[in-house]
Every structure is written in C-alpha cells, then in structure tokens.
C-alpha cells in the first residue's frame, strides 16, 4: 500500500519509543523522533500539540537510534591539567585582587577567561565553554558559566558597568610604582557593524579597518594598570585623555612617545605634581634648535641588559631651557658607530645611500631629544625613558603569545569588556614571569612563559569510576618543571576529588 509523502510507515512507527511522549516525522525520507509536548496557543489560549527537541532517528534496519548515545554526549573524564595548574598557582595575587572588587562568581569568571587567554591565546567567545570544560579549571572553579551567550552578555555588562573595573584599576595605580609607560596598540577589526571600527594610521600595514587599544603600564611592576578600547580613527594623543577622566594620578611619572605630544597633554601630564618624559617631535622649534648645534657638554655610562648580557655604553648629552621647557639631547655613542657602519656599508650597493647624505647624517645618528619636567639628573631622565621598552615587550606578548591581533566584535561594550579581560591576562603573565625570573631552579633558567606552558601541558589528569583523579605517567623533566613552578599535583587533585 502506498503512503503519503510525509507519512510514517508502520515498519518505522513500530520502533517509536513508548516510555515518553514522542512524535515521529518524515523529513525528506528520514524518520526523526521528537519530544511531544502540549503547549498553550498564544493567540487562542487553547492547548495544542507541539514538538520539542530531536531525540534521535529510526531506521528499518537499526530501529530507534537515540542521540544521547553519541560519544560527545559522554562526560569528559580526562582534563588538561599541567598548563592550567602552573598558571593558577603563579597568579594568586591577581585572583585575590579580583575577589576584592568583584563578587566571587564574577571574579572567577573573569579569572577563568583570562587564564584561558594566557594558556591558549586569544579565544573567541564561541570556544570558551569547550576549552573550559576540557580543562582542570572546570573542576577547580565549578559552575562558571562560559557558554557563548553567557560569556558574550558578561563581556557586555563588564564594558557597560565600569564602576568595579575602574576601582580595580585605580587600586593598581595607587599601589603601583608611580612610573607608567603609556602607549596604544592597534588591532585588526573585521567587523563593519562595530562603531569602533575605522580606517586608522595602520591602514598601509593592515589594508583594513582597525580598533585601538590604549594601555597604561607599570614599568617597575611589569603589569598593565589601566586599559581602554578606542575607535580606530582616534589618535593616541586624543585617546589618552579619557583615561585621565576616569582615573586619578598624583606624583606620577608618565613615559610616552612623541605621538602624545600636544600642549594640552603636556599640561595633563604635569598637573597634580605629575611628571613626564617625551621625545620632542622633529617639526617642533625645540628639536630644530638642538639639532642646529650638535655638541655635547657631559656624558655618563648607561648599562643595558641583565646579568652576563649587561652592556655598557657611553651616552653624551647637552641640555637647555627652551621656552621654559627642559630639553635634553642624548647620543648613544655605540649606536652612532653601529648606524654609521651600517649606512656606510650600503653606499655603492643601494642607490638610496650616498656619501653626500652620509656626511649630513653621521652626526645625527643615535640621537634622541627629550623634554621633561622631572627635577632629576639627565642620566636619571635617560634611564627612566629607556624603561619604556617594557610596554613594547608587553605588546609583543599580546601580539605573539596571546594572539590579540584582531577581533570580530560587533558591540562597543563587548570590546571594552574584552579589553579588561586582556589586561587581567597581562597581570597573570606578569606574575608568571616573575615566578620564573625569581626562581633559583635550574630547570626554569632562561625559559619563557610559553615554553613552560607547553611542557606543563603534557600533564593530564583522569577521573575514574570512584570519582578519584589520577595523573598520567610522565618523563622526569615535565614533573620537575611543574614542581619548580610550585604545583603539588597530588594536593591539587585531592582538592577536586
């Protein structure tokens, strides 16, 4: 007997589950089993039949095949452990501070997201839950909600309700060294729907729109203290003013590059007994005045690097007061010699390098002209400015290790929230590197964070039928590194059993 296009034949219907209410539907010749529910019609108010989620399918050969027997429906019994354990062990100060300013639930969510960034690099919100579920974080910080919808909404609220964020950052400022490098970081924006997306100063490099990330970085504590996202068309000298509107600074030293130079910003960096060091832009009269007269009146030895890599170089300088501003011209003699040699070696090889131009430039190579209102020696001014490289190191970490190079975010508030999570990741990175650098353990000597995480990741833990956890067997070097970073694996497993 023939059946209709959407009919379900008896040889299929005979396999329909009878223990719960279900419906069987013919969908393009395949037979799917749905939940059968009675719901109230919104228009008439009467009860009607409705289908719920798909429970499985039926075939004449196999009968009813439920969805919940697929392997991906089983509980996860093996977790990524080592890389997360060493990260949490060596970032407890960050977690404690988060709990001081956010409720425990929110603090744990912020912290887990930041740890995931630190361990895995930049992670889209659609992947947070999977990474969390597969890691020891899900056993240690239970019930943290990181579904795509939950994580996205949380980032928006974090970006929209900034009171706790600003109080958290202000505590870092109040307890910090008082010496802060300030700089912007450009990230590629692949969204045309975000009002922070714009063509900016990196278009020639990105060939696309961008968004800007502004950071104030403690050069002594090696950690970010204030962050904010800006639209890609806003230049640094304008964006920085917003941070001063929401944060308080007193007796602080700001180290900035020439892109921040403006009369208004110089006043901003000077108010409330604050101080600044900034390169003088080449188009300014003070710069031209100093360059017209290349001579130096004094010198000092500057040491760069650490330990066996320490190098000494002679720094010559001359300072003047120009229009009531303290201007100091420095020249690194070693750099001058290196740059002259590099330039001279290209004469006759590259048409852009000529002997005539070399004669014009040889005295200028290795020169930097700084403006400051600090009442310290020229040597201290120079040493302070050279600490600016530490924010560049942090941005290199963001770009290369954390992978924060681009975003598809389409919401202003979500991007602000994400920026804060990245700042917390920076604090975790700082704590972790301090643990490595301050350790006397030979196995940690010369290692970077990513190498330690890679090695520690070999350590997995597995849950057995009795709900106890066991670690996998590993070579000695892995366990030694994990122990050197302060992790007692047995204690960590006992805490989640």
Secondary structure, 3 states (H helix, E strand, C coil): CCCCCCCCCHHHHCCCCCCCCEEEEEECCEEEEEEEEEEECCCCCCEEEEEEEEEEEEECCCEEEEHHHCHHHCCCCEEECHHHHHHHHCCHHHHHHHHHHCCHHHHHHHHHHHHHHHHHCCCCCCCHHHHHHCECHHHHCCCCCCCHHHHHHHHHHHHHCCHHHHHHHHHHHHCCCCEEEEEEEEEEECCCCCCCCECCCCHHHHCCCEEEEEEEEECCCCEEEEEEEEECCCCHHHHHHHHHHHCCCCCCEEEECHHHCCHHHHHHHHHHHCEEEEECCCCCHHHHHHHHCCCCCEEEEEEECCHHHCEEEEEEEEEEEECCEEEEEEEEHHHHHHHHHHHHHHCCCCCCCCHHHHHHHCCCCCEEEEEECCCCCHHHHHHHHHCCHHHHHHHHHHHHHCCCCEECCCCHHHHHHHHHHHHHHHHHHHHHHHHHHHCCCHHHCCCCHHHHHHHHCCCEEEECCCCCEEECCCCHHHHHHHHHCCCCHHHHHHHHC
